[in-house]
Every structure is written in structure tokens, then in C-alpha cells.
Amino acid sequence: MNSLIRDKKKVKQVIDFTGVQNGKIHPSDIDAVMEFDNKVLILIEVKRKHVLIPIGQRILLERICDSWHIPEKAIILKVEHEFDDAEQDIVLRECTVTRTYYKGNWHTLKEPSNFIGFVNNLGIKWECKKCKF
């Protein structure tokens, strides 16, 4: 499978937020976003296994999700990985969904779910044919 990354050296460049802060408020990133036809919004935050999403970043993600114009089709996925080697790419399709934020509440999955399987199931549930991999 070919990578979607065109220049791995540039992807590794760090964006330094030094000086772009107001007290504890500073820029944040979202690891991935998928949006389908202005109907479905999936926000994705990837963390090392058992690492929590920091409070400020969590609030930002929640506010974006809660603002989506179709609340029944907006979700945050907390995705976990176990790629220890910093030189190794984190392959999203090999990661697991462990928590979700949906309709104002966080839910811990009883059984972590493979990322691709979870997203494909959302596509079926939300009747979004493009949401399939």
C-alpha cells in the first residue's frame, strides 16, 4: 500500500508554538479529521496507549464536535497505538479506538476496536457510503 505522505522529512518538522500563547492558552493540533459531504464529522486524536488527551485539547475537540450542525453525526475518536520506536511511522489502520465522545459524553469502549472496523461501522450506522475503507 502506497503512503499518502509525499515528503517524510517535512512531516517530521515540528511547529514551535513558542511565543504564541496567552498564559496557559496556546495553539493545539488535531491528529486527523474526516468530513463527508458536510454530513459526517470524525475528529481523531492519536495517543500512545494509556496516555490521556490533555484537558485543553480535549475541551477544544469537544467544542468543535458539539458545534457540528448535525450532532447525531459528529464524533471524536481517541485512538491508541503501541509504536514505541520514534523512527517508526504510526500506522493509523493498525491502531485501536478506545474512547469516543458523542452527543456530549465520553464513552470508554468495553472492547477496543480496530480503527478501520470502527469507522466502517460508523459509515453503515450513519448511512454514509463514503465512510468506508
Beta strands, then each sheet from edge to edge (+ up, - down):
strand 1: 32-36
strand 2: 40-48
strand 3: 74-81
strand 4: 96-102
strand 5: 105-114
sheet 1: 1+ 2- 3- 4+ 5-
end
